[in-house]
Amino acid sequence: MLTRLSAVVVLMTAVLTGTAAAVPPPPPNPSDAEISASRAEADAKASRVGELTGRLTQAESRLQELFDDLSYKRELANKARVDLETAISEAEAARKEASAARVQADAASAAVEESRKQLDEFAAASYAQGTTVGSFSAYIGAKSPEDLLARAQMLEAVSASSLNRLDQVTRDQGTAANLDSSARAALKNAEVKQAAADEAKKVAEQAQQVAVDAHSAQSAATQELQSNKDAVERELAAARGEVSGLEAQRRQYDQWSEAKRLEDEENARRAAAAAAAAAPKPQAPVSRPIAAAPAPSGNRVQTVINRALAQRGVIYAWGGGNYYGPTYGVRDGGVADSYGDYRKIGFDCSGLMMYAFAGAGVYLPHYSGYQYNSGRKVPLSQMAPGDMIFWGPGGGTHVALYLGGGMMVEAPHSGAVVRISPVRYGGIMPYVTRML
């Protein structure tokens, strides 16, 4: 009996192993606890990334506010410099006028003194006896009464002419003195204006420097936050990779387990019915990716959103973008130039809106303030995907496209790229603009 049982066992072993391919040894099978712990760590990293994203958004919003303030202070400093240059020019002109008036007054005074001197000399000579110029010697040299009368008339005319010349020179001196006084008053006024303009320039430049320092400090803080966020995102990627690895091991183990089960079933059927035809081996279900549902035909809003999203990662270029895509930026004489935007091909905020809406046949102007007034105003609380969101007076500071779920797509600022961001509510306009 024992011999017969041993023969059956040998026969069964031969049947089970003779034709079926052996399943390889089992792969690693991480426990549910290991997978759960790995997922929890990844979730914690994702939460941290979300927190840092929120803080970074706030920091970037503050950075934008400081940038706007810096731009304003720069313009005030430019104005102060222009005013000072004007005041310096006016003061220089007043100095020249005052100098010329002083020279004229001095010359008039010298002329008066010379005329007085000549008149005194004439009078003295006319009445001095024995002189060749005086009146008596003139009379003595006369040869007839007519000649004597002529000489007397000549002396009287010379004397009257000298007096008249002295009066005219004296009047000229008064005029010159008045001009000198007016010129000095104008010079004093011009110097006062120059001093005030110089002080205004100093104040404006100090305010500009304060704004520059604040912007630089915020920029450094924002960069530090971005660095922290990047580091945590790398940790998140590593954690997710670990989760994926453990889940992949679990899937491999499940596949091995299924293959083992099928092998065992097959061998059992072959042992029970060696003469029967082998049943077809069931196939493991094949997972198929779920295709994203296409946008509804004629959905113009989705067309606009898709065109904007397709530009993610495109560089920001101030003044860049049109109905057909990104273009070279333009010079602004300030921050955009410092980033070299005029050498880059990209979008600014309103340029991105131009491109997005052109896909739906809506052609917007390249200025966010005009875009704000291009469509129907809808309260912020009722905004829907495809609406344009605006910041700043009259919507003239920034514009973005609302995606839904508190998210938007935007071309934010120089040095950045087109991206998806949470909606920032600081400085936001109370209405959105709906074009479709």
C-alpha positions as CSV (number, residue, x, y, z in Angstrom):
1,M,0.0,0.0,0.0
2,L,2.8,2.4,0.9
3,T,4.6,1.5,-2.4
4,R,1.5,2.2,-4.4
5,L,1.0,5.6,-2.7
6,S,4.5,6.6,-3.4
7,A,4.1,5.8,-7.0
8,V,0.9,8.0,-7.2
9,V,2.8,10.9,-5.6
10,V,5.6,10.5,-8.1
11,L,3.1,10.4,-11.0
12,M,1.3,13.5,-9.7
13,T,4.6,15.3,-9.4
14,A,5.4,14.4,-13.0
15,V,2.0,15.5,-14.2
16,L,2.2,18.9,-12.3
17,T,5.7,19.8,-13.4
18,G,6.0,18.2,-16.7
19,T,4.2,20.9,-18.9
20,A,3.4,24.0,-16.8
21,A,5.9,26.8,-16.6
22,A,7.0,27.3,-13.1
23,V,6.1,30.7,-11.5
24,P,9.3,32.6,-10.3
25,P,9.9,33.2,-6.6
26,P,7.6,35.9,-5.1
27,P,8.7,39.5,-5.3
28,P,8.8,41.8,-2.2
29,N,5.4,42.4,-0.8
30,P,5.3,45.6,1.3
31,S,2.8,45.6,4.1
32,D,-0.3,47.8,4.2
33,A,1.3,49.6,7.1
34,E,4.4,50.4,5.1
35,I,2.4,51.7,2.2
36,S,0.1,53.7,4.5
37,A,3.0,55.3,6.3
38,S,4.7,56.2,3.0
39,R,1.4,57.8,1.7
40,A,1.0,59.7,5.0
41,E,4.6,61.1,4.6
42,A,3.8,62.1,1.0
43,D,0.6,63.7,2.1
44,A,2.4,65.7,4.8
45,K,4.9,66.9,2.2
46,A,2.1,67.8,-0.1
47,S,0.4,69.8,2.7
48,R,3.7,71.5,3.4
49,V,4.0,72.4,-0.3
50,G,0.5,73.8,-0.2
51,E,1.3,75.9,2.8
52,L,4.5,77.2,1.2
53,T,2.6,77.9,-2.0
54,G,0.1,80.0,-0.1
55,R,2.9,81.9,1.7
56,L,4.8,82.3,-1.6
57,T,1.7,83.7,-3.2
58,Q,1.2,86.2,-0.4
59,A,4.9,87.1,-0.6
60,E,4.7,87.6,-4.4
61,S,1.6,89.8,-3.9
62,R,3.5,91.9,-1.4
63,L,6.4,92.0,-3.8
64,Q,4.1,93.3,-6.5
65,E,2.7,96.0,-4.2
66,L,6.2,97.1,-3.4
67,F,7.2,97.1,-7.0
68,D,4.2,99.3,-7.8
69,D,5.2,101.7,-5.0
70,L,8.8,101.6,-6.3
71,S,7.7,102.5,-9.8
72,Y,5.7,105.4,-8.4
73,K,8.6,106.7,-6.3
74,R,10.9,106.4,-9.2
75,E,8.6,108.6,-11.3
76,L,8.5,111.2,-8.4
77,A,12.3,111.1,-8.3
78,N,12.4,111.7,-12.1
79,K,10.1,114.6,-11.7
80,A,12.2,116.1,-8.9
81,R,15.3,115.8,-11.0
82,V,13.6,117.6,-13.9
83,D,12.3,120.4,-11.6
84,L,15.8,120.8,-10.2
85,E,17.4,121.1,-13.7
86,T,14.8,123.7,-14.6
87,A,15.4,125.7,-11.4
88,I,19.2,125.6,-12.0
89,S,18.7,126.9,-15.5
90,E,16.5,129.7,-14.3
91,A,18.9,130.6,-11.5
92,E,21.8,130.7,-14.0
93,A,19.8,133.0,-16.3
94,A,19.0,135.3,-13.3
95,R,22.7,135.4,-12.3
96,K,23.6,136.5,-15.9
97,E,20.9,139.2,-15.9
98,A,22.0,140.4,-12.5
99,S,25.6,140.6,-13.6
100,A,24.7,142.5,-16.7
101,A,22.5,144.9,-14.8
102,R,25.3,145.5,-12.3
103,V,27.8,146.3,-15.1
104,Q,25.2,148.6,-16.6
105,A,24.6,150.4,-13.3
106,D,28.3,150.7,-12.7
107,A,28.9,152.2,-16.1
108,A,26.0,154.6,-15.6
109,S,27.5,155.7,-12.3
110,A,30.9,156.2,-13.9
111,A,29.3,158.3,-16.7
112,V,27.6,160.5,-14.1
113,E,30.8,161.1,-12.3
114,E,32.7,161.9,-15.5
115,S,29.9,164.3,-16.6
116,R,30.0,166.0,-13.2
117,K,33.8,166.3,-13.5
118,Q,33.7,167.8,-17.0
119,L,30.9,170.3,-15.9
120,D,32.9,171.3,-12.9
121,E,36.0,171.8,-15.0
122,F,34.1,173.9,-17.5
123,A,32.5,176.1,-14.9
124,A,35.9,176.6,-13.1
125,A,37.6,177.4,-16.4
126,S,34.9,179.7,-17.5
127,Y,35.2,181.9,-14.5
128,A,38.9,181.8,-13.9
129,Q,40.7,184.9,-14.9
130,G,43.6,184.6,-17.3
131,T,42.8,181.1,-18.6
132,T,42.5,180.2,-22.2
133,V,39.2,178.5,-21.8
134,G,37.3,180.7,-19.3
135,S,34.6,183.2,-20.2
136,F,36.5,186.4,-19.6
137,S,39.4,185.5,-21.8
138,A,36.9,184.6,-24.5
139,Y,35.3,188.0,-24.1
140,I,38.7,189.8,-24.2
141,G,39.7,188.1,-27.5
142,A,36.6,189.4,-29.2
143,K,37.3,191.9,-32.2
144,S,33.8,193.4,-32.4
145,P,30.5,193.5,-30.5
146,E,29.0,190.9,-32.8
147,D,32.0,188.6,-32.1
148,L,31.6,189.2,-28.3
149,L,27.9,188.3,-28.5
150,A,28.6,185.2,-30.4
151,R,31.2,184.1,-27.9
152,A,28.8,184.7,-25.0
153,Q,26.1,182.6,-26.7
154,M,28.6,179.8,-27.4
155,L,29.5,179.6,-23.7
156,E,25.9,179.6,-22.6
157,A,25.1,176.8,-25.1
158,V,28.1,174.7,-23.9
159,S,27.0,175.1,-20.3
160,A,23.4,174.2,-21.0
161,S,24.5,171.2,-23.1
162,S,26.6,169.9,-20.3
163,L,23.8,170.3,-17.8
164,N,21.4,168.5,-20.2
165,R,23.9,165.7,-20.7
166,L,24.4,165.4,-16.9
167,D,20.6,165.1,-16.5
168,Q,20.3,162.4,-19.1
169,V,23.2,160.4,-17.6
170,T,21.6,160.8,-14.2
171,R,18.3,159.4,-15.5
172,D,20.2,156.5,-17.1
173,Q,21.9,155.8,-13.8
174,G,18.4,155.6,-12.1
175,T,17.2,153.2,-14.8
176,A,20.3,151.1,-14.5
177,A,19.9,151.0,-10.7
178,N,16.3,149.9,-11.1
179,L,17.4,147.1,-13.4
180,D,20.1,146.1,-11.0
181,S,17.5,145.9,-8.1
182,S,15.0,143.9,-10.2
183,A,17.7,141.5,-11.4
184,R,18.9,141.0,-7.8
185,A,15.4,140.3,-6.7
186,A,14.9,137.8,-9.5
187,L,18.2,136.1,-8.7
188,K,17.2,135.7,-5.0
189,N,13.9,134.2,-6.1
190,A,15.6,131.8,-8.5
191,E,18.0,130.7,-5.8
192,V,15.2,130.1,-3.4
193,K,13.5,127.9,-6.1
194,Q,16.7,126.1,-6.7
195,A,17.2,125.3,-3.0
196,A,13.6,124.1,-2.8
197,A,14.0,121.9,-5.9
198,D,17.3,120.5,-4.6
199,E,15.6,119.6,-1.3
200,A,12.7,118.0,-3.1
201,K,15.1,116.0,-5.2
202,K,16.9,114.7,-2.0
203,V,13.6,113.8,-0.4
204,A,12.4,112.0,-3.5
205,E,15.6,110.1,-3.9
206,Q,15.5,109.1,-0.3
207,A,11.9,107.9,-0.7
208,Q,13.0,106.0,-3.8
209,Q,15.9,104.4,-1.9
210,V,13.5,103.3,0.9
211,A,11.3,101.7,-1.7
212,V,14.2,100.0,-3.4
213,D,15.4,98.6,-0.1
214,A,11.9,97.4,0.8
215,H,11.5,95.7,-2.6
216,S,15.0,94.1,-2.3
217,A,14.2,92.8,1.2
218,Q,10.9,91.4,0.0
219,S,12.5,89.9,-3.1
220,A,15.1,88.2,-0.9
221,A,12.4,86.8,1.4
222,T,10.4,85.7,-1.6
223,Q,13.4,83.9,-3.1
224,E,14.0,82.2,0.2
225,L,10.4,81.0,0.3
226,Q,10.7,79.8,-3.3
227,S,13.9,77.9,-2.3
228,N,12.2,76.3,0.6
229,K,9.2,75.4,-1.5
230,D,11.5,73.9,-4.2
231,A,13.3,71.8,-1.5
232,V,10.0,70.5,-0.1
233,E,8.8,69.8,-3.6
234,R,11.9,67.7,-4.2
235,E,11.2,65.9,-0.9
236,L,7.6,65.4,-2.0
237,A,8.7,64.0,-5.3
238,A,11.0,61.6,-3.5
239,A,8.2,60.6,-1.1
240,R,5.8,60.1,-4.0
241,G,8.5,58.1,-5.7
242,E,8.8,55.9,-2.6
243,V,5.0,55.5,-2.5
244,S,5.0,54.6,-6.2
245,G,7.8,52.1,-5.7
246,L,5.9,50.4,-2.8
247,E,2.7,50.4,-4.8
248,A,4.6,49.0,-7.8
249,Q,6.0,46.2,-5.6
250,R,2.5,45.5,-4.3
251,R,1.1,45.4,-7.9
252,Q,4.0,43.0,-8.9
253,Y,3.2,40.8,-5.9
254,D,-0.5,40.8,-6.7
255,Q,0.3,39.9,-10.3
256,W,2.7,37.1,-9.1
257,S,0.0,35.9,-6.7
258,E,-2.6,35.8,-9.4
259,A,-0.2,34.0,-11.7
260,K,0.5,31.5,-8.9
261,R,-3.2,31.0,-8.3
262,L,-3.7,30.4,-12.0
263,E,-0.8,27.9,-12.0
264,D,-2.2,26.1,-9.0
265,E,-5.7,25.9,-10.6
266,E,-4.2,24.7,-13.8
267,N,-2.2,22.0,-12.2
268,A,-5.1,20.9,-10.1
269,R,-7.3,20.6,-13.2
270,R,-4.6,18.7,-15.0
271,A,-4.3,16.3,-12.0
272,A,-8.0,15.8,-11.7
273,A,-8.7,15.4,-15.5
274,A,-5.5,14.5,-17.2
275,A,-7.4,13.2,-20.2
276,A,-9.7,16.3,-20.5
277,A,-8.8,19.3,-22.5
278,A,-7.2,22.0,-20.6
279,A,-9.6,24.8,-19.8
280,P,-8.6,28.2,-21.4
281,K,-6.5,30.1,-19.0
282,P,-8.3,33.2,-17.8
283,Q,-6.6,36.4,-18.6
284,A,-5.7,39.0,-16.0
285,P,-7.7,42.2,-16.4
286,V,-5.7,44.8,-18.2
287,S,-6.0,48.3,-16.8
288,R,-6.5,50.9,-19.4
289,P,-6.0,54.7,-18.9
290,I,-9.1,56.7,-18.8
291,A,-9.0,59.3,-21.6
292,A,-9.8,62.8,-20.7
293,A,-13.2,63.9,-22.0
294,P,-12.9,66.3,-24.9
295,A,-14.1,69.8,-24.5
296,P,-17.7,70.2,-25.7
297,S,-17.9,71.2,-29.3
298,G,-18.2,74.9,-29.7
299,N,-17.3,75.6,-26.0
300,R,-15.6,78.9,-26.6
301,V,-14.8,79.4,-22.8
302,Q,-12.9,76.1,-22.8
303,T,-11.0,77.2,-26.0
304,V,-9.9,80.4,-24.2
305,I,-8.8,78.5,-21.1
306,N,-7.0,75.8,-23.2
307,R,-5.1,78.4,-25.2
308,A,-3.9,80.2,-22.0
309,L,-2.9,76.9,-20.3
310,A,-1.0,75.8,-23.3
311,Q,1.4,78.8,-22.7
312,R,2.4,77.6,-19.2
313,G,6.2,77.9,-18.8
314,V,6.5,80.7,-21.5
315,I,8.8,83.5,-20.2
316,Y,7.3,86.8,-19.1
317,A,8.2,89.7,-21.3
318,W,6.8,93.2,-20.6
319,G,4.9,94.4,-23.6
320,G,5.1,90.9,-25.2
321,G,2.3,88.8,-26.8
322,N,-0.4,89.4,-29.4
323,Y,-3.3,87.6,-31.0
324,Y,-1.0,85.0,-32.6
325,G,1.3,84.1,-29.7
326,P,4.4,85.4,-27.7
327,T,6.5,88.2,-29.1
328,Y,9.5,90.2,-28.1
329,G,9.0,92.5,-25.1
330,V,9.6,96.2,-25.2
331,R,11.8,98.6,-23.2
332,D,10.3,100.3,-20.1
333,G,13.4,102.2,-19.0
334,G,13.2,100.5,-15.6
335,V,12.6,97.0,-14.0
336,A,11.7,95.2,-17.2
337,D,14.9,96.5,-18.9
338,S,16.9,95.2,-15.9
339,Y,15.5,91.7,-16.6
340,G,16.2,92.1,-20.4
341,D,12.5,91.7,-21.3
342,Y,13.1,93.5,-24.6
343,R,15.4,90.6,-25.6
344,K,12.9,87.9,-24.6
345,I,10.0,86.4,-26.5
346,G,7.0,85.9,-24.2
347,F,3.8,87.4,-22.8
348,D,2.9,90.1,-20.3
349,C,-0.4,89.8,-18.5
350,S,-2.6,91.6,-21.0
351,G,-0.7,90.0,-23.9
352,L,-1.6,86.6,-22.6
353,M,-5.3,87.6,-22.5
354,M,-5.1,88.8,-26.1
355,Y,-3.8,85.5,-27.3
356,A,-6.3,83.4,-25.2
357,F,-9.4,85.2,-26.3
358,A,-8.4,85.5,-29.9
359,G,-9.0,81.7,-30.1
360,A,-12.7,82.4,-29.5
361,G,-12.8,85.3,-32.0
362,V,-12.5,88.1,-29.3
363,Y,-9.8,90.6,-30.0
364,L,-8.8,92.6,-26.9
365,P,-6.5,95.7,-26.7
366,H,-3.0,95.3,-25.2
367,Y,-3.7,97.1,-21.9
368,S,-5.4,95.6,-18.9
369,G,-7.3,98.9,-18.0
370,Y,-9.0,98.8,-21.4
371,Q,-9.6,95.0,-21.1
372,Y,-11.4,95.6,-17.8
373,N,-14.0,97.7,-19.6
374,S,-14.3,95.4,-22.7
375,G,-17.1,93.1,-21.4
376,R,-19.8,92.6,-18.9
377,K,-19.1,93.3,-15.2
378,V,-19.9,90.5,-12.9
379,P,-19.5,90.6,-9.0
380,L,-16.3,88.9,-7.8
381,S,-18.4,86.4,-5.8
382,Q,-20.1,85.2,-9.0
383,M,-16.9,84.7,-11.1
384,A,-16.9,81.7,-13.3
385,P,-14.2,79.9,-15.5
386,G,-13.2,82.1,-18.4
387,D,-13.7,85.4,-16.6
388,M,-10.9,88.0,-16.4
389,I,-9.8,89.1,-12.9
390,F,-8.2,92.5,-12.4
391,W,-6.0,94.4,-9.9
392,G,-5.3,98.0,-9.3
393,P,-7.2,101.2,-10.1
394,G,-9.4,100.7,-13.1
395,G,-7.9,97.3,-13.6
396,G,-4.7,98.9,-14.8
397,T,-2.1,97.0,-12.7
398,H,-2.7,93.3,-13.6
399,V,-5.1,90.8,-15.2
400,A,-5.4,87.0,-15.0
401,L,-7.8,84.3,-16.3
402,Y,-10.0,82.5,-13.8
403,L,-9.9,78.7,-14.1
404,G,-12.3,77.7,-11.3
405,G,-11.7,76.2,-7.9
406,G,-10.0,79.4,-6.7
407,M,-7.2,79.1,-9.3
408,M,-6.1,81.3,-12.2
409,V,-3.6,81.4,-15.0
410,E,-1.4,84.5,-15.4
411,A,1.8,86.0,-16.8
412,P,2.9,87.5,-13.4
413,H,6.0,89.7,-13.7
414,S,9.5,90.0,-15.1
415,G,11.7,87.1,-14.2
416,A,8.7,84.7,-14.0
417,V,6.8,82.5,-16.4
418,V,3.2,81.9,-17.3
419,R,1.8,79.8,-14.5
420,I,-1.3,78.6,-12.6
421,S,-1.7,80.3,-9.2
422,P,-4.3,80.6,-6.4
423,V,-6.4,83.8,-6.8
424,R,-4.8,86.7,-4.8
425,Y,-7.4,88.9,-3.2
426,G,-5.1,91.8,-2.1
427,G,-5.9,94.8,-4.3
428,I,-8.3,92.8,-6.4
429,M,-11.1,94.7,-8.2
430,P,-14.7,94.0,-6.9
431,Y,-15.8,92.9,-10.4
432,V,-14.6,90.5,-13.0
433,T,-15.1,91.0,-16.8
434,R,-17.0,88.4,-18.7
435,M,-16.4,88.3,-22.5
436,L,-18.3,85.1,-23.4
